[in-house]
Amino acid sequence: MIHKIVPLQKITSAFLTAHEINLYVYRLDLNHASISGNKLYKLHYNIDAAKKENKKTILTFGGAFSNHIAASAAAGKEYGLKTIGIIRGEECQKLNPTLRFAKEQGMELHYVSRMLYKNKNELNEYISNKFGEQNYYLIPEGGSNQLGIEGCKEITKNIPINFDSICCACGTGATFTGILLSIKTNQKAIGFQVLKAENYIKNEVSTWLNQFSSAQKNWEINDVYHFGGYAKLKTELLNFIQVFEKENDVPLDYIYTGKMMFGIYDLIKKGAFKKGHTIIAVHTGGLQGNLGFEN
C-alpha cells in the first residue's frame, strides 16, 4: 500500500497563544480516499502477508459502524481479495452507511449475536465450521495484531518537526503502541481511551509492549474523556467539535478524534503542558462513522 505524505496542520487560536502551546494535527484522514487514517497502516502488512501466503480471502470482525470493517472491505476490493466481515449484533433490514459501503465494496457480511461475538472460543469454532474451507487470512478486530502495530510504527516517520508529546485516540491500543515504539525516549505518547472500561487500554498496551520486548515508560493513557463510551454523543462534545471544525477547517469524528481533541484542549486549560510545549495530535480518520449519527 502507498502511504501518501499528509499535511501537518498547525492549529492557531487565541487560546493556544495564551497558553503558549504549539498544537499540530497530523492529517492521516487525508492519506487515502477509503482506507484512511490509521487503518491504512494497520492493514498494510496484513494484506502483504495474505498475498505472500496466497490467501484469496480476508476474514475480519467488527461492529456495525466499524471503521475497520469499512477499510478492510475497501482494501479487499483494491487488492483483489475477497472479504468476509463478521458483524457483532443482529442484522438490520436497512443497512447503515458503514455496512452499505462495505457491501458495495464486495464484502460478504455475516451477523452473530453479541453473546457469541464476546465468547472468543465459541466464535472461533463457529468461524472454523462455517468458513474453514475458504483458506482465509484472519485479521482481528480493528486490525490489531503484531503486523498492524508494525505498520503503525511508520506513522511518525514523516512528521517533519520535533515535538514533545504525541496524542492518539485509542480503541484497542494497537495504533498507540506502534506510535509509542517509534518515538524518542525524550518524547511522550498520550493515549485517549474512547471506551468506558477502567484500565482497558493501559493493560492492552502493556501486553503489546511485552510482546515487543519493550520497557518504555514515556507514555500514559487518559481515560477521562470517553464521554460514556463508543456510541455516546453528548452535547458538550458535539458543541466542541462543531466550533473546532469551523475555526480550523479540520473535520473530527465523534467516536475517536473529537474526544482526543477535547481532552487535549481541556488538559491545556488545566496546565498539564509546559509553556512552549509542542503537541502532535494524530488524526486517525474514522470520519465515515459520523454518517451513522447523522442518519
GIVENSUL-V800691 format. One record per residue. RES is the residue in three letters. PHI is phi as a letter, one per 40 degrees, with the letter a starting at -180 (999 if undefined). NEAR is the number of other C-alpha atoms within 8 Angstrom. Layout:
BEGIN
RES,PHI,NEAR / RES,PHI,NEAR
END
This chain:
BEGIN
MET,999,4 / ILE,c,3 / HIS,c,7 / LYS,c,6 / ILE,c,6 / VAL,b,9 / PRO,c,6 / LEU,b,10 / GLN,c,8 / LYS,c,8 / ILE,c,9 / THR,b,8 / SER,a,6 / ALA,c,6 / PHE,c,6 / LEU,c,11 / THR,c,9 / ALA,c,7 / HIS,c,9 / GLU,f,9 / ILE,b,15 / ASN,c,11 / LEU,b,12 / TYR,b,12 / VAL,b,12 / TYR,c,13 / ARG,c,14 / LEU,c,13 / ASP,c,12 / LEU,b,10 / ASN,c,13 / HIS,a,10 / ALA,c,6 / SER,b,7 / ILE,b,12 / SER,c,16 / GLY,g,16 / ASN,c,12 / LYS,c,13 / LEU,d,14 / TYR,c,14 / LYS,c,17 / LEU,c,13 / HIS,d,11 / TYR,c,12 / ASN,c,11 / ILE,c,8 / ASP,d,8 / ALA,c,8 / ALA,c,12 / LYS,c,9 / LYS,c,7 / GLU,c,6 / ASN,f,6 / LYS,c,11 / LYS,b,11 / THR,b,12 / ILE,b,15 / LEU,b,12 / THR,a,14 / PHE,b,13 / GLY,i,14 / GLY,c,9 / ALA,c,10 / PHE,b,12 / SER,c,11 / ASN,c,12 / HIS,c,11 / ILE,c,17 / ALA,c,14 / ALA,c,13 / SER,c,12 / ALA,c,14 / ALA,c,12 / ALA,c,11 / GLY,c,13 / LYS,c,11 / GLU,c,7 / TYR,b,6 / GLY,g,6 / LEU,b,11 / LYS,c,11 / THR,b,14 / ILE,b,12 / GLY,b,13 / ILE,c,12 / ILE,b,12 / ARG,c,13 / GLY,h,10 / GLU,c,7 / GLU,c,5 / CYS,b,5 / GLN,c,4 / LYS,b,4 / LEU,c,8 / ASN,c,9 / PRO,d,10 / THR,c,17 / LEU,c,12 / ARG,c,9 / PHE,c,9 / ALA,d,13 / LYS,c,11 / GLU,c,7 / GLN,c,10 / GLY,h,10 / MET,c,12 / GLU,c,8 / LEU,c,9 / HIS,b,8 / TYR,b,10 / VAL,b,11 / SER,c,9 / ARG,c,8 / MET,c,6 / LEU,c,10 / TYR,c,10 / LYS,c,7 / ASN,c,8 / LYS,c,8 / ASN,c,6 / GLU,c,8 / LEU,c,11 / ASN,c,8 / GLU,c,8 / TYR,d,8 / ILE,c,9 / SER,c,8 / ASN,c,7 / LYS,c,6 / PHE,b,9 / GLY,d,9 / GLU,c,4 / GLN,c,6 / ASN,f,9 / TYR,c,11 / TYR,b,10 / LEU,c,7 / ILE,b,12 / PRO,c,9 / GLU,d,9 / GLY,g,11 / GLY,g,11 / SER,c,15 / ASN,a,9 / GLN,c,6 / LEU,c,10 / GLY,c,17 / ILE,c,14 / GLU,d,11 / GLY,c,14 / CYS,c,16 / LYS,c,13 / GLU,c,11 / ILE,d,11 / THR,c,9 / LYS,c,6 / ASN,b,6 / ILE,c,8 / PRO,c,5 / ILE,b,4 / ASN,c,5 / PHE,a,10 / ASP,c,10 / SER,b,12 / ILE,b,13 / CYS,b,13 / CYS,a,16 / ALA,c,15 / CYS,b,14 / GLY,b,9 / THR,b,9 / GLY,g,12 / ALA,c,14 / THR,c,15 / PHE,d,14 / THR,c,14 / GLY,c,15 / ILE,c,14 / LEU,d,12 / LEU,c,9 / SER,b,10 / ILE,c,9 / LYS,c,5 / THR,c,7 / ASN,c,6 / GLN,b,11 / LYS,b,12 / ALA,b,14 / ILE,b,12 / GLY,b,13 / PHE,b,17 / GLN,c,15 / VAL,b,16 / LEU,b,9 / LYS,c,11 / ALA,a,5 / GLU,d,5 / ASN,g,7 / TYR,c,7 / ILE,c,12 / LYS,d,10 / ASN,c,8 / GLU,c,10 / VAL,c,12 / SER,d,8 / THR,c,8 / TRP,c,10 / LEU,c,12 / ASN,c,9 / GLN,c,7 / PHE,c,6 / SER,f,6 / SER,b,8 / ALA,b,6 / GLN,c,8 / LYS,b,4 / ASN,c,10 / TRP,a,10 / GLU,a,8 / ILE,b,10 / ASN,b,9 / ASP,b,11 / VAL,c,8 / TYR,b,12 / HIS,c,13 / PHE,f,12 / GLY,g,7 / GLY,h,9 / TYR,d,9 / ALA,c,5 / LYS,c,8 / LEU,b,9 / LYS,c,7 / THR,d,6 / GLU,d,6 / LEU,c,13 / LEU,d,10 / ASN,c,8 / PHE,c,9 / ILE,c,12 / GLN,c,8 / VAL,c,8 / PHE,c,10 / GLU,c,11 / LYS,c,8 / GLU,c,6 / ASN,b,8 / ASP,f,7 / VAL,b,7 / PRO,c,6 / LEU,b,10 / ASP,c,12 / TYR,c,13 / ILE,c,12 / TYR,b,13 / THR,c,14 / GLY,c,12 / LYS,c,16 / MET,c,13 / MET,c,9 / PHE,d,12 / GLY,c,11 / ILE,c,8 / TYR,c,8 / ASP,c,8 / LEU,c,10 / ILE,c,11 / LYS,d,8 / LYS,c,6 / GLY,g,7 / ALA,c,7 / PHE,b,8 / LYS,c,7 / LYS,c,7 / GLY,g,7 / HIS,c,12 / THR,b,11 / ILE,b,13 / ILE,b,12 / ALA,b,12 / VAL,c,12 / HIS,c,13 / THR,c,15 / GLY,g,12 / GLY,g,12 / LEU,c,10 / GLN,c,9 / GLY,c,14 / ASN,c,10 / LEU,c,10 / GLY,c,11 / PHE,c,6 / GLU,c,5 / ASN,b,4
END
